[in-house]
Amino acid sequence: MNRFVPFDIVVCGVDELGGFCGAGVTHVLSLLDPGWPAPDAFESYAAHRRLDLRFHDVIDDLPGWRAPGADDIEQLLEFGRGLPQEHAHLLVHCQMGISRSSAAMLLLLAQARPDRPALEALREVVRIRPHAWPNLRIVELGDRILGRKGELVEAAVTRYREVVDKRPELGRTMREMGRIREVERAGAR
């Protein structure tokens, strides 16, 4: 068991799913682009509950892209409320295991432990996924739904700032990818 919640957690990308076939995963949250098929790796997993959500890894409404919406986040949190407190192993994945999945795990941890500061939940996500960069839109929506009054958003901004301070080129890359609000919130140019 990990230190933050009484169940095991993992965040990964599609290419890493095969490595968890024998890990006893009981619950899977799959966050992929619209139209992306369920990964074949799940055929090798033991019986598990899975929620498949499909939206693009964007933080603003863009023509031709499906941004995450409040209904997606409500479903994600409802899935989290169904996790047993013991003997569960939650795997959250997206395409790369960096943005959508780390944001989702942040929300699930914050929901499971409302008594703990958001920054502690974020630190747990970074502990299990060191290159996490939580999707700001997912965090904003979840923060509102969970009534965290901006605390989850500020934790995500802290993470952006840490990453950009260590690797300024990543801030430029994120800006080029249209993630301008995240980079600006980090105070980077």
C-alpha positions in Angstrom: 0.0 0.0 0.0 1.2 3.5 -0.6 1.4 6.3 1.9 -1.5 8.5 0.8 -4.5 6.2 0.3 -5.2 2.7 1.4 -5.1 1.2 -2.1 -2.4 0.9 -4.7 -2.1 3.4 -7.4 -0.3 3.7 -10.7 -0.2 6.3 -13.5 1.1 5.3 -16.9 0.9 5.7 -20.7 -0.6 3.3 -23.3 2.9 1.9 -24.1 3.4 0.8 -20.5 0.1 -1.0 -20.0 1.5 -4.4 -20.8 3.8 -4.1 -17.8 0.9 -4.2 -15.4 -0.9 -7.3 -16.7 0.1 -9.4 -13.6 0.1 -6.5 -11.1 -3.4 -7.3 -9.7 -5.0 -4.2 -11.1 -8.7 -4.1 -10.0 -9.8 -0.7 -11.4 -8.7 1.1 -14.6 -9.5 4.7 -15.6 -8.7 5.0 -19.3 -8.4 8.6 -20.7 -7.7 8.6 -24.4 -8.5 10.6 -27.5 -11.9 10.3 -29.1 -12.0 7.3 -31.4 -9.0 5.6 -29.8 -9.8 1.9 -29.3 -9.4 0.2 -26.0 -5.8 -1.0 -25.7 -5.2 -4.7 -26.4 -3.2 -5.0 -23.2 -6.5 -5.1 -21.2 -7.2 -8.6 -22.7 -4.4 -9.9 -20.5 -5.5 -8.2 -17.3 -7.5 -10.1 -14.7 -11.1 -9.1 -14.2 -11.3 -5.4 -13.4 -13.7 -2.5 -13.5 -12.9 0.0 -16.1 -14.1 3.5 -17.1 -13.2 4.7 -20.6 -13.4 8.4 -21.1 -12.6 10.0 -24.4 -11.5 13.6 -24.8 -8.4 15.3 -26.1 -5.5 16.6 -24.0 -6.4 20.2 -24.3 -7.0 22.9 -21.7 -9.3 25.2 -23.8 -12.1 24.9 -26.2 -10.6 24.5 -29.7 -12.5 23.9 -33.0 -12.3 20.2 -34.0 -11.1 19.1 -30.5 -13.2 17.6 -27.7 -12.1 19.2 -24.5 -12.8 17.5 -21.1 -16.1 18.7 -19.7 -17.8 18.7 -16.3 -19.7 15.6 -17.2 -16.5 13.7 -17.8 -15.1 14.8 -14.5 -18.3 13.8 -12.7 -18.0 10.3 -14.2 -14.3 10.1 -13.2 -15.1 11.1 -9.6 -18.1 8.7 -9.4 -15.8 5.9 -10.6 -13.4 6.9 -7.7 -16.2 6.8 -5.2 -16.7 3.2 -6.1 -13.2 2.2 -5.2 -13.0 -0.2 -2.2 -10.7 1.1 0.5 -8.8 -2.1 0.8 -7.5 -4.6 -1.8 -7.9 -2.2 -4.7 -5.3 -1.4 -7.2 -6.1 1.6 -9.3 -4.4 2.2 -12.7 -5.0 5.5 -14.4 -3.6 6.0 -17.9 -3.7 8.3 -20.9 -1.7 8.3 -24.1 1.6 9.3 -22.5 0.9 9.1 -18.8 1.8 12.8 -18.3 -1.2 15.1 -18.4 -4.7 13.7 -18.4 -3.8 10.8 -16.2 -1.8 12.8 -13.6 -4.7 15.3 -13.4 -7.2 12.5 -12.9 -5.1 10.9 -10.2 -4.8 14.2 -8.4 -8.5 14.6 -8.3 -9.1 11.0 -7.2 -6.6 11.3 -4.4 -8.1 14.7 -3.3 -11.5 13.1 -3.3 -10.3 10.1 -1.3 -8.5 12.3 1.2 -10.4 15.6 1.6 -8.7 16.0 4.9 -5.3 16.4 3.3 -3.9 19.5 1.5 -4.0 19.4 -2.3 -0.2 19.9 -2.4 0.2 16.6 -0.6 -2.0 14.8 -3.1 0.0 16.4 -5.9 3.3 15.2 -4.3 1.9 11.7 -4.2 1.1 11.9 -7.9 4.7 13.1 -8.6 6.1 10.4 -6.4 4.5 7.7 -8.6 4.9 9.6 -11.8 7.9 12.0 -11.7 7.2 13.6 -15.1 3.6 14.5 -14.3 2.2 17.8 -15.7 -1.5 17.8 -14.8 -4.0 19.0 -17.4 -5.2 22.4 -16.0 -8.7 22.1 -17.4 -9.3 18.7 -15.7 -7.9 20.1 -12.4 -10.0 23.3 -12.7 -13.2 21.3 -13.3 -12.4 18.9 -10.5 -11.5 21.6 -8.1 -14.9 23.2 -8.6 -16.8 20.0 -8.3 -15.0 18.9 -5.2 -15.3 22.4 -3.6 -11.6 22.8 -3.1 -11.7 26.6 -3.7 -8.7 26.8 -6.0 -6.4 24.6 -3.9 -6.1 21.9 -6.5 -5.4 24.4 -9.2 -2.7 26.1 -7.1 -1.1 22.7 -6.5 -1.0 22.1 -10.2 0.5 25.6 -10.8 3.2 24.7 -8.2 4.0 21.7 -10.3 4.2 23.6 -13.6 6.5 26.1 -11.9 8.8 23.4 -10.5 9.1 21.7 -13.9 9.7 25.0 -15.9 12.3 26.1 -13.4 14.2 22.9 -13.9 13.6 22.6 -17.6 12.7 25.9 -19.3 12.6 24.2 -22.7 9.6 22.2 -21.5 7.7 25.4 -20.9 8.4 26.5 -24.4 7.2 23.1 -25.7 4.0 23.3 -23.7 3.4 26.8 -25.0 3.9 25.6 -28.6 1.4 22.8 -27.9 -1.3 25.4 -27.0 -0.9 25.0 -23.2 -0.3 28.7 -22.8 -2.4 29.2 -19.7 -0.4 26.5 -17.8 2.9 28.1 -18.8 1.7 31.6 -17.9 0.4 30.4 -14.6 3.9 29.0 -13.9 5.2 32.5 -14.5 7.3 31.3 -17.5 7.7 33.0 -20.8 
